[in-house]
Amino acid sequence: MRNRWIALLMLFMAVSAGAQDYKSALPGYKFEFPRDYFNHEDYQTEWWYYTGNLRAPDGHRFGYELTFFRQGVSRDDKPGPWFVKDLWMAHLALSDVTGQRFYHEERLNRAGPGMAGVDEKAGLVWNGNWQARIGDRGEELRGVGAKFGIGLKVAAAKAPLIQGQNGVSQKAEGDGHASHYFSLTRLITTGSIDLDGKAYQVEGTSWMDHEFFTGSMSADETGWDWLSVQLEDGSDLMLYRLRHRDGSIDPYSSGSYVSTQGKSEFVTAKDFAMMPVGDNWTSAQTKASYPERWHVSIARIGIEFDVTTPLRDQELVGGYGPSYWEGVVEIDGKRDGVAVRGVGYLEMTGYARPGEAVIPR
């Protein structure tokens, strides 16, 4: 099986050696739904990203991740099902918080004769038998691994949030260092999780990101720390900090806040502080040291909280792509002096091999 991935990667490198005429994400883009839930082949990189915190009636806690990536190889439209126009990657992960175990699998395919892709008419994004089916009344997520599987229904409690300003989420100085990016910040989630032959009925909340761009990061950026938060009062929050090679934080780091009623606010790098507070976890596989405890404050919103994880080993070790840490976190803090709690997901890239952070998010 590994030989198949190596062959595909060699093919990708050979075909993509020349310059390609992909679009850059520029200000002024106007989102249209449901159209923008689907594919944007004019941009070289695109992903659909689902994460969530779930609980069974007996209290068993889980987190999950299901992601689909499209990486453009060629914009030529040559005949035949085996021409590689795009590579399709996918990750499926399960955090068994109660059982203190982490599972993950990955896939790499070309579209071929129906092996992976996007079908807007059918409302489908898929890679093999992993899929997101997107409809007017919600979405259905399915993924089956060797030891676990998910079958979930998610329904948006809030309208899509356009991240950034003027249609772009800027990642660095200059035109093109940006993405078109929107989120569904609170997806009411129900369904089942299968683990080691046992089925759990679960419910909770999920978060979805959809982002498309061509080469958004600058050469000096080596990774990022991304955080999504769903507070018990019904409000939601996203923050990311982009790290330079010298350890400094890019001034285009940013985020967003969505109130319980769905009103959104853009959060600039000057508005928030997101600082690691020690307690690093070191991976036995990659030797990367990840800061798993953070302190966050946003004075303009009057909120301050700690970010911790109930499961330390949530590293996805890449067989064909970058290794990164992404998993369940817990939120504990205060807003205007009143206690606030919540759950979320934290992603940390570029710690295993700095500069390898292009694909996870």
MOTAJO-V779957 format. One line per field, one symbol per residue. ss: DSSP state (H for helix, E for strand, C for the rest). psi: psi as a letter, one per 30 degrees, with the letter a starting at -180 (. if undefined). Layout:
ss=???
psi=???
This chain:
ss=CHHHHHHHHHHHHHHCCCCCCCCCCCCCCCCCCCHHHCCCCCCCEEEEEEEEEEEECCCCEEEEEEEEEEEECCCCCCCCCCCCCEEEEEEEEEEECCCCEEEEEEEEEECCCCCEEEECCCCEEEECCEEEEEECCEEEEEEECCCEEEEEEEEECCCCEECCECCEEECCCCCCCEEEEEEEEEEEEEEEEEECCEEEEEEEEEEEEEEEECCCCCCCEEEEEEEEEEECCCCEEEEEEEEECCCCECCCCEEEEECCCCCEEEEECCCEEEEECCCEEECCCCCCEEECCEEEEECCCCEEEEEECCCCCCEECCCCCCCEEEEEEEEEEEECCEEEEEEEEEEECCCCCCCCCCCCC
psi=eeeeeeeeeeeeeeegelkkillljllfkjkkkfegfakiffkekklkjkllklklfgfkklllkjkkkkjkekgkiklkfgkjelkjlkkkkkjieefhlkklllkklleaigelakjeefhkkljbgklkjklegalkkkkkaefllkjkkkkkfllkjjkakhfkjkflklkfillkklkjfjjkklblkkjhgkkkkllbllkkkkkkljiellffkfaljkkkkjlfgfllkkkkkkklfgflkkfgkaalkklefgklkkjlefflkjkkhahlkkkfefgkjkjfklkkkjeefhkklkklkfjejhkjjkffakklkkaklkkjakjhfkkklalakkkjlgeejkfggeee.
